[in-house]
Amino acid sequence: MFTDVNVLVIGAGQAGLAASHELTDASIEHVVLERDRVGSAWAHRWDSFCLVTPNHTTLLPGGAYQGDEPDGFFSREQMVAFLGDYAASFGAPVEEGVEVESLTASDGGFTATTSSGVLRARRVVVCTGAYQRELLPPFTSELQRTLPVVGSTLYRSPEAVPGNRVLVVGGGQTACQIADELQRAGREVTLAAGRAPAMPRRIGERDIFDWLWDAGFFEQTLADMPGPMVRFAANPTVTGAHGGRDLSLRTLQADGVQLMGRLQGVEDGRLVVADDLSETVAGADDMFRQISGLATRVAEERGWSVPDLPTLSSEPLTAAPTPSLNELDAVIIACGYRPDYGWIDVSHLVDVMGFPMHRDGVSVRVDGLYFLGMPWMRTRKSPLLMGVGVDAEHLVRQLAA
């Protein structure tokens, strides 16, 4: 275990490894500490988890995808193996099984208290993921008094969920994918839908991510957005499971999932549900059409044949009756995540939303502290496998200077 290091990188996911690759290329001495193992954040997803981005959009520096399934979608095991191979390809100095418990700025550098002892570093690059803490609504404890409640971070498979009738709470990618899997496993599923946009899996012969890339969608910055709350906005619903296909509130209801409005709470032993399903679906449909329209714009700008766009039914979706608690056998909570940097002892480190205050990943609160892989760090693609490498190159150039 190192006791003194020039640069400490915390986390060995795609961001930490991309940083390590660039530090290695720049001949900057460093160590990467990982509390579990390389790529462990992916390893802890549910059993059938697949990425929603096609394999060919994996663009880590010195580690772009070169396999024979460029249009496929990594399973969790494949993703972990890919990152392990990537780390080995340049000899990333990763110390696995070492958790950084606290980080303090001191004496012109940093002191990291770890599960293996104390380490001093001149500079630190924090690569602990886009979000670190699962968001559980206030009514979760009330549900737990009556039913088994499983957070999305603990969900593994339908076989591990007791009973037949399951309520899934949330409307983003994770909630819709879990609801879809449970329904396909023969469960009776009700989804309390939150707000999330929808998009088609493919337009013409191309994946939607290729159209979005060509449209400049992933180059958008936080300044291009209506406000900073976009950092908590749900990603468009889609899935890479079963070869990749459309997944939305409309496809879920067509397949037998019962839908209802947003779950607001529990009162006197009953669920309190908002009457907002039609509004939620309308918002998702609107984004589906807007994203589809980008393909027309790209094709026209490049002189390609304009593809046939997918169509959406105009029929309103019918909200299912609200189940009583005694009709349910289990609840899955999939309401997203929030940042958590409380282990870093730096005054006024984060903004009111909990994100570190920075300029292109460089902390504005203390010299020598950097962040990588955060949502909207530089652009929309910053936390993604297609974008974190570009940010790593930019960040290490600043660090080296």
N, C-alpha and C positions, 0 to 999 in steps of 0.2 A: 504494500500500500504506500503510495506517495505521501510524503509529509509536507512537501513544498513544491509548488508547480507554477509555471508561468501562466498558463491558461487552464482553468477548470471548466469543463463542459458537463452540464448536469442533464442526464437523460440520453438514452441510446435508442430513440426511435428515429424516424426519418430525418428530423431536424438536427438532432445531436450528431448523427452519423454524417450528414451533409456538412455540418460545421467542422467535424473532425477531418473529413476529406480535404476541405479547403485549407485548414490549418496545417495539415500534413504537406500539402502542395507548397505552402508558403514556408515550410521548414520551421514552424512555430511549435515549440515544445508544449505539450498539453496532455491531459488525461480526461477520459470520459467516465463518469460515475453513473451506474445504472442500478437502481434499487432491486430490480428483478433480473431480467436477462434482455438481450438485444431484441427489440421489437415486441416487448411484453404487452404493451397496450393493445396490440392487435390480437395477441394470443388469448387475452381475457375476454374477447367478444364471444357471442353465442356460437354454438357448434357449427351451424350452417352458414355463418356470416360470410358474405362476399362484398368486396368493394363495389362501389357504384361507378367508379371511373375505369375506363378500359385500360388494359395493361400497357398499351403503347403510350399512354399519357404519364407513365412513370419516368420522370426525367431528372433523377438525382445526378449530381455532378460526378462524372466518371462511372455512372451506374444506370444509364438509360436502359429500358427494357429491351432485351435482344432475343427473347424466346420465340417459340413457334405459334403462340396464340395471342397476337397483338390486339385482337378485338375481343379477347376473353376478359374475365374478371377474376382477379386473385381471390382465392379463398383465404381464410385467416391463416391456415397452415402455410400456404404458398407465400403469403406476405411475410410471415415471420422468417421463412427460409430465405426469401429474397434479401431481406435486410441482413440476415446472418452472413450470406455470401458476399453482400456488398461490404460489410465491415471487414471481412477477411481479405477482400481483394486489395485493400491498401493497408492492411495491418493496423486497423483502428485500435488505439490504446484504451480499450474498454475494460473497466473493472466492474464485473457483474456482482450482484448481491450486496452492493454498498449503497445505503440510503443516506442522502443528505438531509439531516433532520433540521438544521438551521443554518442560515448564512448571515454573517455580520460584516459590515464594512469597518475596517480598523487599520490604522497605521499605513494608509495609502494603498491598501489591498483588501483582502477578504479572508475571513476565517470561516471555514465550513466545519461544522460539527457533524460527523457521520457515524453510522453504525459500526465503523471500524476504527474510529479515532478522529483526531482533529487534523485538518489539512489547511495549509495556507496557500493562497493564490494571488497573483498580481491582478489577474482579470478573470471574469466569470461570464460564461455564456449559458443562460438558462433556456433549456429546451425540454420543458416538461409537458408539452402538448398544448393543443388549442384551448382546451378547458380541462379543469382538474377535479371538479366537484359535481357529483350528480345532484340535480335539482329535484327535491321531493316537496310537493305542495303541502301546505299546512294541514290539509285534511288527511294526510297519509296516516297519522297516528290514530285518527278516529276509525279509519278503515281497518287498521291492524287489530283493533279490539274485537272485530267480528270475523275477519277473513285473513287467509294467507295473502300477504302483499309482497310482490317481488319487484325490486327496482331493475331497470334495464341492464345495469352493470352486473347483476347476479343471474339474469335469465340465461339459460343454457339451451334448453330444448323443450318441446311440448311434453315429452315424457316426464320431465321434472316438475310440471305444473299440475297440481292436484285437481281432480274433478273434471267436469265437462263444460260448464258455462263459465267463461272467462271475460272479464272486463279489462280492456286495454285503454289506458288513459294517455292521450297525447296524439299529435297529428303529424309529426315529422317523419323523416325516413325510417328511424328506428321503430317507432310505434306502428307504422303501416307495415313494415317488413315482418315484425313479430306477429301482428294480427293476421297477416296473410299466411304465415307459417302455421299458426295455430288452427286456422280454418282449414287449411289443406290437410292437417293431421286429424280432422274430424271433430274438432271442438266447436261448440256453439259460442261465437265470439261477438261481443259488442264493443265498438270503438267509440269512446268519448273524444270526439275529434277536436284538436286544436288547429290554429291557423298555420297552414303551410301551403306554399305554391305547388303546382304540379307541372310536369313537363313530359313530352314524349321520349321514349327510349331511343328511337331512331326516326329520322326523316329521310325518305328515299333509301339509299344504301349506306348512309353514313350515321354513325352514332351522334347523339345530340351534343356530346361534349366536343366533337370535332367542329360542328357548326358553331357552337358557342366560342370556341377558341378562335375561329376565323373571324367571328363578329367582334372580337376584342372584349368580350364579356369578362374574361378573367383578368384583364388589365385595368379594370375599374378600380379606383381608389376610394378610401373612406370619404374624401372630399366630394366625390361624385354622387354620394348617397344623400338621401333626405336628412339623415341625422345619425349619430353614433349608435342608436339602438339597433341598427342593422346588424351589429355584432352578436345580437341575441336572436336574430331572425332565423326561422327554420329554413333548411335547405329544401329545394324542390324534391318532391317525392318521386322516386324511381328505384329500380332494383337491378343488381347484377346477378341475382339468383336465377337458376335455370337458363343460363345463357344470356340473361338481360332482357327485361321486358317492361312495359308500362306498369306503373303501380300508382294508384290514386284512390281517392274516396270513391270515385265512380267505379273503378275496376273492383275494389273491395266489395262494394254493395252488390255488384253483378255476380260476384263469386260466392255470395251468401253471408258476408259480414254485416251485422246490423250496426247502423250508425245512429249516433245521437249528438247533441250539441256538447259544448265544453262543460266539463265537470267543474262546478264552482265550490262544492263542499258537501258536507254531510250534516244533516240536521234531524234530530229525533229519530235516528236510525234509518233515514232515507237519503237517497242521493239527490242533490240539488243540481239541476242541469239547465244551462242556458238555452234559450230558444234561438240559437244562432246557426244551426246547421246550414240553412239555405244561404246565409251570408258567407259562411266559410267556404262552401262549395263554389259559390260565385267568384270569390277571390282566387281560389285555386284554378278555376276554369279560365279566368282572365289572364293569369300568368302563363298558363298552358298556351293560349293563343298568342300572347306576346312573344314567348320564346320560339314558338313555331314560326312566327313571322320573321324572326332573325334569319332563318334559312333562306327565305325569299330574298331578303336584302343582300345576303352574302352571294347567292347565286347570280343575282342581277349585276352586282358590282364586279364579279369575276367573269362574267360572260358565260356562265354555266347554264345548263337547262334548269329551269325552275322546277323543283320537285313538287309532287303532290303533297299537300299538307294534311296531316291527320285531322279528322273532324271530331267534334264533341257533340254529344246529345244535348239538346236544350231542355230535356225533361228535368224537373226538380227532383232531388233525392228526398225520399221520405224518411223522416226521423222515426226510429223505432221507439216503442214505449220504454220508459225508464224502468229498468229492472229494480226490484227491491233487493236489499242486501241478502235476505235469506234465499233468493233465487240464484245467487252467484256462488261459485266455488273458489274463485281466486281473482286477484287483481294484479295486473302488470302496470307499473308506472314508468312511462317513457316521456318525460317532460323536458328533456334537455339537460344542459350542464352550465356551470358557472365557473369563472376563474377563481383560483385560490393561491395567493402568494403570501399568505400570512406567515410562512416560515422564513421569509426574508426580512431581516431586521434593518430596514432603511426607512427613515422618516418620510412620510408622504410619498411612498413609492408608487401607489396606484391612484387612479382617478375614482370618481364617484361610482363607476360601474365595476370597479375591481380590477381593471386592466392597468398594467404598468404604463407610466407616462414615459414616452420615448420619442425619438426621431429616427425613423427607419431602423428600429431595433436597438438604438443606443439610449440608455437611460439618461433622462435629464436631471435625475436626482443625485446620482453619484457616479463619479468617473470610474471607468473600468468595468461597468456592469452592462451586459448585453442580453437581448432576448431574441429568440428565433422560433418560428413556427406558430406565432400568435395569429388569430384571425384578423385580417385586414392590416397586418403589420406594414406592408407597403402596397399590396394590391389584393384583390379578391382571392387570388390563387396562393397567397402566402402560406397557409397551413397545409396545402395540398401537395401530393407527390409530384405534381406538375410544376409547382412554383417554389417550394421551399429551397430547392437547389440554387435558383437565381438569387434569392434573398441571402443564402449562405455566402455566395461569392461576394455579394455587395458588402455584407457585414464584416467578413474577414479582411477585405481590403481596407475598411475603416479601422479595424482593430490593428492591422499591421502598420498602418500609417501613424 
